[in-house]
Amino acid sequence: MLARSCGHCEVFAEGCRRGFDRLLSRREPARDDPCPAEVFAACAACAQIVDRMQPQLAARLGYRLDGAADPAGVPFYWRSARWVLLDRDGWLTETGQQARHQLAT
């Protein structure tokens, strides 16, 4: 995931500091040994925004996972610009219009 983020925040919300300060888990509670698809890099400002976000919105944006969802199959709104799947090997895969539709519903 460090290669995927290139040392930058993967959220890019308003007030983002761009640099990566911490890893956030998409699962609550976080696992002791998460796979790269379960975590994402965030700056302190974006981490605070995600932590305070309504759970439904955080799930729709892919920042939080519902139940036992496979993290590699849940779209993530990456850098507030595009929908991707976070891969188990630490990279990402672009998604199509289907994921964009998820935000609108």
Buried (B, 14 or more C-beta within 10 A) or exposed (E): BEEBBEEBBBBBBEEBBEEBBEBBBBBEEEEEEBBBBBBBBBBBBBBEBBEEBEEEEBBBBBBBBEEEBEBBEBBBBBBBEBBBBBBEEBBBEEBEEEBEEBEEE
